[in-house]
């Protein structure tokens, strides 16, 4: 089965580098190119899952809980698509619920492994991860501030500039 490269990259960042922010960025770009008008897409669910784990690792339990609930709702609606992504659907849903229970109980963050059924996909991801110098299945480095707080430490000058441009455009049309 052929999977989009962005999905493979998502899995590598999710399981190898534990860079949930990058998971979000990669799949959001893909989703915008392929199904932006479809807010209930499985891709949106995976984006929300990455965001939930990002919040959870930062101990933002309210953000993690709210985001993961949305993701679980979406995964339940798009249940059939879970297995089409090479994942074990029942285990995946169960894992999401366990993660939500841990968040709701205030338990400390721990990295999770998505249940990949497709051994070819898993092997490909592991090989690419190794070639990038990351270790598949390694726990998050909780001492890496850039990884943990990436949204506050990244360069946002392009985003700010684009927002100003759009604001000026809207004001010109009023």
N, C-alpha and C positions, 0 to 999 in steps of 0.2 A: 504494500500500500504506500502511496506517495503522500507525504505530509508537507505542508508549506515550510520553507526554510525558517520563517519567522517563528513557527511553533517549535521547531527543533531548537532554535536559539533560546526561546523561552524556557524550554526544559533544561537546557544547559545552565542558564543563569539561575534557574530555580533550584536545581539539585547540586550544581557545582560551585558556583560563585556565591550563591545565596543573595544575589543582587536583585531583590524584588522590584526596586525602582526601575531597573533596566528591563525586567520582564514586562512591566507595565508599558514602558516606552515602545518596546518592540511590537507587542501585540496591538497596542493602540494604533500605531502606524498601519499595520496590516489590516486591522478592522476598518479603518477609515478608507483604505484603498478598495476593500472588497464588499463590505456590508454596513457602511456607516449609518444608513437609515434604519438598520435593524438593531434596536436597542436590547432585544432579548436574544442576541446572538451568543453562541457558546463562547466566542472570543471575548465578549464583554464579561462573561462569568469568570474566565481565566484571568482577565485583567483585574477584576474585583478580588479574586483570590490572592493575587500578588500584592495588591494594595492592603488587603486585610493582614497578610503576613508582615508587611512592612510596618504597619501600625502596631501590630502585636509585639514585634521585636523591640519597638521603641517604647513599649509599655503604655501605648495609647489604647487602652482596653475598650473604651467607648467607640472609638473610630474603627477598631478591629472588629468588634461585635456587630456594629451596624453594617459594615461593608461585607463581612462574611455572611450575614443573614441574607443580604441581597444576592450574593453569589449563589448560595444554597438554593434560594428560590428559583433562580435562573437555571441552575443545573437540574433541578427537579422538572422544570418545564421543558428543558432540552435534553432530557435523560437519554434518549436514543443516540444522540450525537456523542456522548461521552465515550462509548466503545469505538466509535468511528475515529477517535483520536488516539487509539491504541491503549486506552486506559480500561481498567476493570471497573465497570460502572458501579456495582454494588459496593465494592471496597472504597471507591472514590467518594461516594455519597456518605458512607459510614465515617471515613476519615474526616470529611468536612464537618460532620456533626460532632465528632470527638474534639476536633480543634475548637469549634464554637463552645462546647461544654467547658473546655479548659480555659478559654478566654472568660467566659461568664463566671467561672469559679475563681478567677484571679490567679490561676497557675502561671508559673514562669514560662516564658517562650522557649520552645524547643523546635528545631528544624524538623520538617516532615518530608517524607518521600511519597510522591504520587505513585499509585499502583499501576505501573506500566505493564500491560499484557503482551504487547508486541515486542518480542525479544530482539527483532531486527532494529526496531526504533531505539530500544534501550541501548543496544550495542553501539549503534551509530552515535548516539548522544554521548555515551561514555568515551568513545574514541575521540570525538571532537573536543570534549571537555579536557581530556588528557593532553591533546595537542595544543590547547590554549594554556596549559599549565595549571589547570584547576583539578581538584579531586572530587569526582562524582560521589555524592552522598555525604560529604563532609559537613559537619555542623557549622552554623554561622559563626563567624569571628566576631564575637560581641565586644571586642576591644577596638574594632575598626570603625572609627567615628565617621569616616566618609561613607562607608556602607550603611551605617545605622541612621545617619542624619543627612543623607544625600540631598533630599529636597531643599534643605536649608543652606547647603554648602555649594550647590551647583551654580554655574554662571547663568543668570536669567536675563542678561541684557538683551538678547534677541527677542525673548518673549515680551519684555517690557516695551521695547521699541515697537513691536507689532501691535500691541494693545493700544499704545498711543496713536499709532497710525490709524487704526480702526476707529478710535474715539473721535479723532479729528475728522475722519470721513463721515461719521454719523452726525457730528455737529454741523458739518457743511451741508448735509441733506435736510436739516431741520428748518 
